[in-house]
Amino acid sequence: MNETLTTLLVAASNSIAIEKGRVVVRDEAMLRAKGIDALVYLAVFGDETRKANARWLIWETAQTLGIRPASIHDLYIARAQEKLPHCFTTPAMNIRAMTYDSSRAAFRAINKGNVGAFLFEIARSEMSYTDQRPDEYVIVVLAAAIKEGFRGPVFIQGDHFQINAKKYANEKDRDGEIEALKKLMLEAIKAGFYNIDIDSSTLVDLSKPNLAEQQRLNYELCAMFSDFIRANEPKGVHISLGGEIGEVGHKNSDVHELKAFMEGYSPLIKHQPGISKISVQTGTSHGGVVLPDGSIAEVKIDFKALYDLSQSARNYNMGGAVQHGASTLPEAAFGEFVKSQAIEVHLATAFMTILLDQLPKELNAEMNAWLFKNAADERKPKDTDEQFIYKTRKKVCGPFKKQMWHLPEEDHVRVGEVLEARFAFLFERLGVNNTQTFVAQTVTAIELHKTPEDYGAAPILAEDVSDLAD
């Protein structure tokens, strides 16, 4: 065993050990009390060698404990085939800041509510400004699950794996943009993202004369990426795939667009199964519409359209429609997603806002000063200070990541308690409490072991015992 691994095992209070190349848990109570905290910190902030070895140890510890990344595909197909009731909408939670604390809060609410249907996710754009690549994101979520004593499948999703329309429109950049997205997909799959939302809806062209032509680039690229993902998924895993027919914040979707998309997409895919859900636009926008005083304008979602789209999606063996940009909606709206039979709802901005609002005033002032200095080019001429801060504050997640990690314990506790309450509220409204039974009936989370080399660490060398007595 290399010196770094020996040091990490000591840092984990010797709560885990390595036997015959596998991680075994010696003392789970100690692991949860202290060991996992030390490991996850080094997995995020250690030097490259410690980071790589710590990530491997966390992955393998999770595998040993039965905490395993999984695909939600079969759960959604069961909904599509009417094998499960339409009584819940899966929350997909974008965790941008204090990911360990936030995920711990979510797992506490998950454990208390016996929640099985949930997704932790991060978008292509978020990975950049939050400074969280797929490997780190997966490992921190798994560490949080270990810390809170969770057992079972953990659904981790690549949200808005999106084509940049401007780059695609430029023939010189087009191939590079496609390759960049493929590279990200491979990176995410290797890390444990077994749920991926393909978003080529940025290429929908409403100026075209008919729906098929409007959706053509969208369904052609979605089919191409579907086949690429299927060709690269781990053995025994059907990655849950999603498509998108309406870009969030633009024209509302309808069943005719869904039909045009699916009639173009379905004949093109070579590797079955295809997508199991479809993202639509029914009246929201990412982050909400910010008013001059910094508050969020009330949004009216077309729940009838969402219901019709979910019904129509099941004609194509999909679980239903997916609603984006919902976290800033009024509380009364969340129960409507279940009534509309939406299969999934994406929640992001409100979690970050809740978290940042709980931070010490001095830190928030420092963050705002950083925004005025470093994000000034994003300010529109008519933006008030409040509008500017609200729209850009997500950009502090990466630069202040380490500073937030090192906050006093009382700040971590306060943030965790407020977030846990919010998660618990959403889980109740979205009907996912007591869905662990549905997940157990439909989902198989395969045991998948890795090696230190998978994380860029030196291999574990077998000890030479040839000259030792039996």
N, C-alpha and C positions, 0 to 999 in steps of 0.2 A: 504494500500500500504506500502511496506517495505521502510526502510530509504534509502537503496541503490538506489532504483528506483526514489525516490524523489530527491536525489542528482543528478542522471543522467539527469532527466528532467530539472533541473536547469542548469546543464552543457550544455545541448542542447538549452540553451537560451529560455526555455519554448516554443519552436517552435512546440513541440508535447505534447500530453497529453494522459492519460489513462482513458477511459470511459467505464464502464461495461466490463472491462477486455480486451478491444480492444484499440489499439493505433490510435489516430486521429491526423491529421496534422492541427495545428492551424495557422501556419505562414510558408508557404513553402519557401518564400524568405529568412527568417531568418534561417530556417533549412539549406538551401543551402549555405548561406553566412557564417555561423559559427557553427550551431548546429551539423551537420553531421560530421564535422571535429573533434569535441570534442568526439562524440560518438565512431567513428571508432578508434580513438587513444586508448580509454579505452577498446574497444573490442579486441585490439591486445596486449596492454601493461598493462592494469589494473590488479589489484589483481584478484583472481579467482572469487570472488563474483561480482565485477564490470564488469569483462570481460563477464561473463555469462549473466548478465542483459542487458549490452550494446548490445550484439549480438541479444538477443531477441527483443529489441527495434528496431534495424535496420531491422531485418527480417520483423517484423510486419509493420514498416513504409513503407517498400518496397511493401508489400502486399496491404496496403491502397492506395498507389499511382499507383498501376497497374504495378509494376516492379516485375516480377515473374519468378523464375527459370522454365525452360520448356525443353521439349524434342524436338529435331529437326527431330525425326523419320518420322512424316507425311510429312514434306517437302521433305525428301529424297525418300519416297515411291512415292510421286507425280512425282518426276523426273524419278523413275524407271518405272512408268506406262505412261510416255510420256505426263503427264498432265501439265508439265511445260517445258519451253525451256531449253536446255543445254547451257545456256549463262553465267553461273557463277560457280565459285569454292569457296566453303566456307572456309574462313581462320580460322584455329584453332590456337589460340595464347597462347603459354606457357608464363605465366608471372611469372618470378622468383624473381625479385627484385623490390623494391619500388612499390609494387603491387597497392597501392592506386593511386599514381601518374600515373603509367603506364596505369591502367584501365581508369582513368579519361581521359587521352590523347586519348585512343581508343574510349571512348564514345563520345568525342567531334567530332572525325572524323566520327563516326557512325551517329551522329545526322546531321552533315553537308551533308553527302552523302545519307541519308535515307536508311542506311544499315539495313537489317533485318536478313540476313544470316551471322552469326558470332558465334564463339565459344571461350570462355575463358577456358583454360585447364591447368592441372598440372598432371605430371606423378607420379607414385608411388615413383620412385627414387628421384624426385625433392622435394617431400614433406619433405624428410629427410634433405637434405642439404640446403634447403631454409627456414626451420623451419616454414612450413605452412601446418597445418592439414586441412582437408576438411572444417570443420566449419568456421575456420578463413578465408580461401580462398573465400568461398561463400559470407560471410558477407562483406569482404572488396570490392569485386566486386560490390555487391549490393549498398554499401555505395557510391562507385564511380558513379554508375548510378544515384543515388539520387542527388549527388552533381552537376552532369552535366545536370539534368533535363530530363533524358531519360525516355521513357515510352514504355512498351511492354515486350515480352518474352526475357529472358536472358538465353542463352544456355551455361551451365557450364559442362565441360567434364572431366572425369577421363581418362587421356592419358596413354597408356602403363601400364595398370593394368596387370603386367607381371609376369609370372612364372619364378622363379630363377632356371635355368636349373641344376646348380650344386647341389642345395638342393634337387631338385626333383629326381636327379639320385641316391641320397643316400636314401635307403629305410628307414633309421631311421629318416630322415628329411622330407620325402615326405608328409606325412599326415599333419605335422605342417605347411609346405609351403602352402598347399591347404587351410588350415584353416585360415592362416594369410591373404591370399588374399580374402577369403570370409568375414573375419572380416573387412577388408578395404572397401570392396564393401558395406557392411551394413553401415559403418560409412559415406561413401560418399553419399549414397542414402539418409540417414537421414539428411545430411547437405544440400542437394539440387542439387547434381550431378545427373541430369536426362539424361546424355549421358555418356556412359562408353565404352571404347575400351578394349576389352579382348585380351590380347596378350600372347598366348601360342605358338607363332611361334618359341620361343626359343627351343622348343622340336622337331622341324622338324629335321629329321635325313636323310641327303642326301646319307648316305651309304646303306640305304635299297634298295632292288632290284627293287621296282616300286613306282610310285607316291603315290598310295593309302597308302602303308606302310610308306613312308616317311612322309606323312601328318597325319598318324593315331592318334598319341598322341595329335597333335595339334587340330584336329577336335573333338576328344572325350572330351578333357578338355574344349574346347570352348563351346560345347553343354552343358556340365555339368554346367558351369558358367552362360550360357545364361538362363537355367532353374532356377538356384538359384536366379539370379537377377529378373526374371519375378515373382517369388514367393514372392519377398520382395519389389516390387515397390509400390509406393503410389497408392491408388485407383484413377482411372481416368488418370493415366500416363502410356504411353508405353515408357519406357526408350529406347532411341536410343542406339542400340548395334552395335559394330563393331568387326570384326574378323581380323586376320592377317595371311597371307600365306608365307610371306618372311621377314626374320629378316633384319632390316635396316643395310646396310653396308656389306651384304653378297651377295649371288647369286641373280641375277635378276629374278623376277617372270615371269611366262608365263601363258597363258590361260589353259594349260593342268593341271598345279598345282591347279589353281582355280577350275577347274572341279572336280578334285580328292578331294579337300577339301569339296566342297559343296555337292558332292554325298555321302560323309561320314557324314557330319554335319547334313544335312536336315532331314534324317530319325530318328536321335537321339533326337532331341529336342521335349520335351513334351508340352511346353508352347509356343504357337504362339503369336506374330510374332517372327521370328528369327532375325538375323543380317540384317541391312539395308545398310551396306557398307563393303568394304574389303580393308584392308591396304596391300600394295604391295611394293616390292623393285624394283626400276628401275634405280639405279645408284648413289644414294646419301648415305651420312653417317651422323650421328648425329654430329652437330658442324662443319662439313666439315673436310677436310684433311689439317692440319697445316704444312706450310713450315718452314724451319729453321729461316726465318726472321720474323715469326709470321703472315705472310699473308696466305690466303686460296687458295689452288690449285683449278683451274677451273675444274668443274665437268660436265660431259655430261650425261644428262638424256635421257633415251630411251623413248621419247614421243610417238613413235608408239606403243610400248608395253603398255604404260599407256592408250592409246586410246583403244587398243584391249581388255585390261583387264576391262576397264569401260564398253565397249559394252557387253562383256561377263557377267559381273556382273548383268546387267539388265535382263538377262535370268533367274536369280534366285531372281527376285523382289528386287534387291538392287539398290540404287541410282547411284553407280559407284565405282571406285577405289579411294583410299586415298593415297596421296603422303606424306611421312615423310621426315624430315631432309632437308627442302627446304629454310630456311631463309637466308642461306649464298650464295645462287645462284646469278649469275649476274642479273641485273635488267631486261634485255631483256627476261629472261626465264619465268617470271611470267605470261605473256599473253599466253604462250603455254599451261598452265594447263587448261585454259578454252577451247582452241582448242582441247585438248585431252579429253575433257568432264570428267575430274576428278571431283569427287563430293566434295572433301575436300583436303586441303593442310595444313600440320603442320609446324608452324613457331615458333622458340624458340631462338636459340643462338644469332641471329643478334640483337634482341631486347635488350638482356642483354648486348651485346657488345656495342651497341649504348649508352645505359644508363651509363655503367661504364666509357666509354670514355668521358662522359660529366661531370663526378664528378671532384671536385677539385684535383689538382695534389698531394697535400699533403695526401689526403685520399686514392688515388690510390697507392701511395707509401707505405702507412701503410698496405693496403690490400695485396700488393705484398710481403711485409716482412712477413705478416702472412702466406701466402702460402708457402714461402720458409721454414718456421718453421714447419707448421702443415700439409702440404701436400707433404713433401719431399719423402715419400714412394711411391708416384704415379709417380715420375719422372723416365723416361726411360734413360738408359745410354747415348744415343745419342741425347737426347733432348737439344736444346739450351734453354737459359733462356726464350726467347720469346715463344718458343713452349710450354714449361712447364707452363708459366703463362696463355697462351691462353686456354690450355686444362684443367686447374684446377681452373680458376678464378671463375667459377660458385659456388665453395665451399665457397666463401666469403658472399654469399647472406644471409645466416642465421646468422652467427656471427656478421655481420655488419648491420643487419636489423634496429635496433633502432638508430644507428649512422646515417644511411642514412635518416631516418625519421626526424631527428633533424637538417638536413642541413639548412643553411640560405634560405630564401624564393627565392632569386634570383637563387639559384641552382635548386630548385624545378621547377621554371618557365622555366629555360633553358632545363632541362631534358624533361619536358612536351611538350615543343614546338617542339623539335627535334623528339620525339617519335610520336607526332600527325602527323607530316609531313610524317613520314615513314608509319604509319597506313593508312593515306589518299592515299598515292601512291599505296600501296598494294591493298586496296579496289578497286581502280580504275582499276588496272591491272587484278584483279581477277573477275571483273564484278559484284561485289556485291552492288555497289551503286544502289539505287532505288529498292532493293529487299524486302523492308518492305511490299509491296503489296503481293508478293508471300507468305511471312510468314503469313500475315493476312488471306490469303485464305486457308491456310492448317493447321496452328498451333493453338491449344488452350492451353493457359497457365492457369492452374487451380489456383483458390484462395485457398491457403493452410495455415491456421493459426496454430501457435504453442503456447506453454505455456512457461513461464520461466523455468519450470522444465525440458523441453526438452534440455535446455542448462546447466542444473545443478544448477539453481538458485531456491530460495525459491518461493513457489506459491504466487500469489496475493490473499490475504485473503479478502473476501467480508466484507465490513463494517457492523457492527451490528447497525441497526437503529430501532430495535424493540421498544425501549423506547422513541423514538423521535416523536414529533407531526407531523402530515401530513402538 
